[in-house]
C-alpha cells in the first residue's frame, strides 16, 4: 500500500486452483485429434484465408447437408450414379458396416474382389455424417498399396459422386497430389505417404481405412503397429481394415478380437484365351527381327539336351498361318509387338 511505511512482501499467499488432470499418454504414440475449427488436416496448417477460416464447424456441417440435399433433388447424374452404386454387393451390408464402425474402434471388412468395398465404404461413412448434420467432423484417409491404385480409385470415387477431384475426394502420392476440401473429405494415399504424415501427428482425421491388408510388406506391417498403439490411446479414432477373402484371424486377434464384417460377392463368367487364340484373332505375324533373334538364340544353345518347343505343338484346330506364327515366337520371352 502507498500509505504503508513498513516493508511490503512481494510473495502472494493466494492458492491457485488445481489444474485439470490430463489423461496419461504412452510414450512414443503418435498424437491424434478429431477435426477442429480453422485447421486443414491435409496440409497440416491453419486456414488463414477464405470463409472456412472463421466459420464454425456446425455451420460448415449445415452447409454440407444443404448442398447434399439440393444435389440429391436436382442432379440427375448423381441420382443415376447412386442407383448404379446400389447394385454392388457391398450395398446390402451398408447398415451392418455403419453400425460396426460407429460402435467399434477397429473393424475388419472382408469381401471378394469386385464387391465394391474399396470405393463404397468411405462414401458410406462420409454420406452418413453429412446426412446426420455432422459432415465437418468427418475426414477420411484411405491407403492403397500402390500409387496408381490411389490415383485411379480417387478418380473413380469422384466420378461416382459426380464431382471433380479436389472437392470431397482427393489423393496424395509421392510428387503428386490433389487434396480434398478441409472438412468432409476423403483422401486416398499410399501407405508410405500416411507414414510420413504420422511423423507430425494425425490431427483433423476421424477415420483411417487401410485397404488390401493381405498385401503385406514392411510399411503395411509397421503402420499396423503404429495404428494399434494409437487406437489404444485414442479410442475415438476409427480404423477400418479391408481385405480380400483370406483368413483375417491374425489381424482380428492383433486388434483385440475386433469384429469382422463379411461382404458376399458375385461371380462373373471367365473366358480363357490362349496364345494361339490371340494370334489368330489379331492375324499377328511376327516381325523379321523376332524371327532372327529366335534363330540366333537357338543356334547358340549347346551342351544340354534341348527342351521340346511347345509353341510348335499347336492344335490343328487353328489355321496354318496361326500355327506358323506361334512357332516363330519364343516361349521364354514376351512378344511386346503382340501386346501392342
Secondary structure, DSSP 8 states (H G I E B T S, - for coil): -TT--S--------------------TT---EE---TTEETTTTEE--SSGGGT--HHHHHHHHHHHHHHHHHH-HHHHHHHHHHTTSGGGGGHHHHHHHHHH-SEEEEEE-TTSSHHHHHHHHHHHHHHHTT-GGG-EEEEEESSHHHHHHHHHHHHHHTT--TTSSEEEEETTEEE---SSSEEEEEEHHHHHHHHTT-EES--EEEE--TTS--HHHHHHHHHHHHHHHH-TTSEEEEEE-SS--HHHHHHTTS-EEEEE-----------HHHHHHHHT----HHHHHHHHHHHHH--SS-----GGG---TTS-HHHHHHHHTS-SSS--HHHH-
